Amino acid sequence: MTYKNISEIEKKVVSQENVIIGSGAGGSTTAFELLKKNMDSLILEEGPAIEKNFNNNFRNIGTEISSLYKNNGATPIYSSNGGPLIGYGQGCCIGGSTYVNAGYFSNTPSWVFEEWIKKGKVNFSYNNFNNYINEIKNEINISTEELTSKDVDSKKLYDGCRKLNWQIEKCERFLSNCQRRNMCPIGCPSKAKQSMNVTYHKKLNANNIDTIYNCKVEKIFIQGNKADYLIVRDRISGKTKKIKFKNLFVCCGPISTPHLLNKSKLIKYNKNQNDFEFHINFRIVVKFKGEKINSNLSTVSIFFVREFEKEGALLSSANSEIPYLLGTTSHYDLNIKRDLFENFQNYAIYIYQIKAKSKGQVKDFFGMPYVKYTFDQQDYFQIKKAILRISELFFNVGAEFVLFPIENIGKVHSIQEAQKVHDMINLKKLHLISVHGMSSLRSGPESSQFTDYFGRLKNFTNVFINDASILPGNTGESPQASIMSFVKHNVQNNRF
């Protein structure tokens, strides 16, 4: 695979058997599975090529991370009924979200999958699903990590759970053994993080599969029950190309994919059709008393706290580089930010992930996508539980104070103060984010569902959806492994 931009292509009209929009987990797996069938493809990526943009300056990539997200990581999820505004992060670079995330290889739990089967949202068994998972494991290095002296943030989780007798487990991740693993979530220089950039893309490269980067698909044009061609625009020069194809695979993610299809008039949502599901990330910053927790290098969580997994809640440590710490505390005053900057070694970020009951629909605002969602009160109660659980855990292992993602509450120094925050929490004051969306174009027997059980867009013979949009519902876990499994199922069982 070679990375190109539009200016390097001389033809006015490009013809390709298979065109794939998006180079993340869905798009790269699609290209890899097509290659197994001896089928070529062309990948279109809206974002930059990492190697070309950052000149291998991986150590400081945390300061430039916003450029690797669509809309600088701030696609809004807006509530129609008084819920909080949530910022959604969509990876927008070669490798997509697999490059900018922590690389968790989390399987959809069996009880979630079985519920999908009962509701007719999926047509293959959990055993078959696990076969695809094992196939991925054979193709990509999946491993857990041992605690080191640099993993004090994860050690705090472990110690706290042992004190409270909470269930905690090692994280599986797209990683290989690497002494520089502490930099792996983003821009790992040793390529230890097994993102799509250094796994499937590397294999595609060896087979001359091209990726055009920094290009935005403007519109898909149809003829009868087939998509015929698309127009793509270079984001830098503004030049456009017409690209014809036999088969089109749309893998832009659960917001951008339905937005493009709707803009191109390939789908139309019903008025109250809320299929977009997501996780809520309740990010907190903890300062520990006199302990050096953070070396200002990107770290990964060694553990997931799974005590509350069946409620839809997970807790893990996160990337605690200074840019992330400052971004997470943007709503706090300058004194806190100054202390954080001067004493960053004592601070760490943790994420309490909630499997949201709230659901939404992808909308358009002057050409830009956003999600309008209906807030479910169960998510409010989960956030309140998070405040008390987080406080109980960290004040048991030496926290000086906790900074919650809530405006105007200041430092929380004790469980008693956390109880007051719990009692008076204002939804509108919450600063929440999400990086896991799914199910916006899921399959199902209802006429309102847009795809069949193999990802083909209904009413079109040659358009296939292969990203988080087709997941049957909320996984409760990082969806990357599930996305790749469903894509394998689709490509291996379709005839093109």
C-alpha positions, 0 to 999 in steps of 0.5 A: 500500500502506498499513501497518496493524495489526489494531486498524485493521481493523473486520471480525471476519473478513477475506476476501481473494483472495490472502494473503501471509505475509511481506514480504521478497524472496519475499513482495514479489515474489509480490505484485508478480507477482500485481499484474501479473496484475491480482490483489490481495493482502494481506500479513501481516508479523510484524515492525514497520513501520520508518518507524513504529518508528524515527522516521527515526532511521536514524543510530543504527539499529545500536543497535536492529538486534536488534529487526528480527530474529526472536528478536533474531537468535538462532534456534539451529542446534543440532548433534546430533553435536558441531558448534558452536552457530550463531546464525541471523539471520532478518529480522523487519520490513517488507522482511524480510531485504532491509532488514537485510542488505547487499543483495548481488545474487549470481547462483547460479553456473552449475555449481551450477544445472546440478547441480540440473538433473541431480538433478531439483531444478529443471525450467527451464534456466539461461538461463531463470533468467538471464532472470528475473535480467535482469527483476529488474535492469530493475525494480530498480537494480543497480550496483557501487560505486567505491572512495572514501576511506571504503572503506579496509576494502575497499581492504585486501581489494583490496591483499591480493588483489593481493599474493597474486594472488587473484581479487577482483571487484566486488560487485553490489548493490541500490543506486543512485548515492548520496553517502550510500551508506556508510549503505545496508546498514540504514536508508538515509535517501536510499533508495539501498539498493534493499530491498523497502521502496523498490522493489516495496513502493513500487509496491504502495503505488501500487496500494493493496496493504495490509500488516498489520504486527506480526501473527503467524500462529498457525495455518492451517486446512484443509478437504480439500485446500485451506487455508481460513483462518488466525488472526492475532494482533497482537503488541502488543495480543493481538487476533486476526482470522480471515482467509479466502482463495482462495490462500495464499502462505507466504513466512516464510523457510526456518525459519519457513515449515516451522515454521508448516506443520508446526504447522498439520499441512500437512507432516510431516518424515521422521525423518532428512530433513535438507533445510535448508542454510545458509552459515556466517559466520566473522566476524573483527575486524581491528585495523590499525596506526595507520590509520583504517579505520572512521568508525562509519557502516554500510559495504558491501563493494565486493568479494568475494574469489572465489579460493576460490569453487568450494570454497564460500568467499567473503570480504568486508568487513562493517558495522563500526559500534561495536554490531556490533564489540562484538557480534562480540567479545562473548567477548573480555575487557574490555581488548579491548572497551575498546580497540575502543571507544576506537580503533574507527577502527582496527578493521574486520569481515570475513566469510568465508562458507562453503557448508556441507556440514552439513544440518539439519531445522526443529524445534519447542521449545515453539512456537519454531522451531530447526534440528537439524543434522548437522555435516559434517567438511568444514566443520571443514576449511573453518574451519581453512583460513579461519584461515590464509587470513585471516591471510595476507591481512591480515598482508600489508596492515598488520594489528596483530592479528586477533580470531577468533570463537573463545573463549580464544585472545586476539589473534593477531599473526602467521601463526605464531600463526594456525597454532597456532590452526589446529592446536588449534581446538575446535569447541565454542569457535566463535562462528558465525552464519548469515543464509542458509538455504535448501532446507527445502521444496525440490521434487523427484521424491521423495515426501518433497519437499513442493513441486512445481516451481512452489512449490505445496505437494503435496496442497494446491491453493491453498498456495504456498511462495515464499521461500528454502525452495524453493531446490533447494540451497545457492547458495554466494552470497547467495540473495536474487536467486535467491529472487526469480527462483524466485518469478517463475518460480512466479507467472508459470507458475501458474494461480490 
